[in-house]
Amino acid sequence: MAKLIAKNCTVKYSIGTAIVDGTAATLATAVTPATEMRAFAKSVTQSVTVNTINLTALGDVYEQKMPTTFAGSITLELYVDGVRITNSSMIGFPMKVTIDVDGAGAATSETWVGMIADCGWGTQSETEQTESITLNLGVAGQTTWSS
């Protein structure tokens, strides 16, 4: 099986109009080819875990676990090209991101909706400027992690 090499990894994104409050997220700009906002990604990391409850009975030899909810996050490190995407006033806002790993479109892309939990910016002498964004997957009022 051929390895998928990330090259020209792009991020299409849309940020909500208000902080997450339990109602369906209203995104500021629809992520469509006509209105999409893009950035090049330096790195993208997804992490998903499951929360469980312990159903072990008194005489059981092994633990008996049942999944209840899932938790996850996406960490993006993006190249800054002029204007930063986020700032500290956007913490708590919903964000929809579509990651296209190799520029080929839908075949190599994934979409997630999350809440901006952390953002930062950095640079060093003689290097590119980067911005980091962490999204906690799942937004109150949304029924799925993607849309």
N, C-alpha and C positions, 0 to 999 in steps of 0.2 A: 504494500500500500504506500502510495506517495505521501510524503510529509507535506503538510500545509505550512507554507512559509509566510509569515506576516510581512507585508510590504505595502507602503502607502496606506496604512491602516487609518481609515477616516471615521470620524464620529459625527453623526447628525444629532442635533440636540434641540430640545425645546424646554423652556423653564416656565413653571406655573406662574399665575398672576397673583397668587396670595399664599400665605403660609398654610400648611396642611391643618385642617380643622375638622376632619371627619366627613365632609361632603366630597362629592366627586371632584377630582382635580380638574381645574380649568387651565389648559396650557396656553401660554402667551402666543405661541406661533405653531400652527400645525406643521408637523415634520413631513413636508411633501417636497418633491423636486423643485417646485416653483418658489418655495419660501424657506427651504431648509437652511439651517445655520451649520457650518462645518468647522472642524478643527482636525489637525493631524495628531494622532496618538503616539506617544512615546512608549507607553505601556498600558495594558488593561488587565485587571485581575478580578475574577469573580470568585466568591466564596459562598457556599450554601451549607447550612447545617439543619438538623432536625431537632426539635424539642420533643421530649418523650415524657410519659408518665410510667411509673413502676407499678405493674399489676401482679407482682409476685405474691403468691399465697404463702401462708405460714409453713407448709410442708414442701414447697418447691425447692428443687436442688439448684436450678438455674433461674436467673432473673428473667422476668417476663415483662417486656417493654412494649409500649404502643406509641406510635408517633401521634403527635397532636398538632403541632404547627411547624412551619419551616421558617428559618431566618436566613437572611443573606445580605451580601453587600457587593458593590462594584466599586473598585478603586481605579480611577482614570488618572493618567499623567499625560497632559496635553502640551503641545508646543504653543507658546503664546505668539500670536501674529497680530501685533497691534494692541487690541483691546482684550482684557481678560474676560472670561466667560462668567465667572462668579465673583462674589465678594462676601464678606461676613454678614451683610444684611440679608443674604439669600439663604442662610441656614434655616432649615425647616420648610423650604419651598419644594414642591414636587418638580421632578425633572424626568423627561423621557429621553433616552439615548438609544441610538441605533449604531452598533459597531460593525463596520465593514472591514474585515480582516485584510483582504488583499485587493480591494477596489473592484471586485468582480460583481458586486451587487447582491441580490437576495440569496444566492446560493451560499455565500460565506458571511452572512450578516445575522445578528441577533439584536432584538429590541427588548429593553427593560424600562420599567417605570419605578422610580424610587424617590426618596426624600433626601435632599442635600443635608448630610450630617456633618461634613467637614470640608473645608476648602483652604487652599494655601497657594502661595506663589514663591518662586525662588529663581535665582540666577547666580552665576559666578562669572568672574572675569574671563573673557574670551570664550564663553559658552552661550548656548541658547537659553532663553527664558522658558520656564515650564510652570504649569499650573497643575495642582493636584486636587481632585474632587473625590469624595467618598459619598456614595449613595447607599442608604439603607433601603434594601428592596422592600417593596410593599408600601402602599400609601393608603391611609384610612380613606374609605370611600371608593377605592379601586378593588375590583374583585380578582385581579390577576397581577402578576409581575410584569407582564408585557401587554401591549395593546396594538 
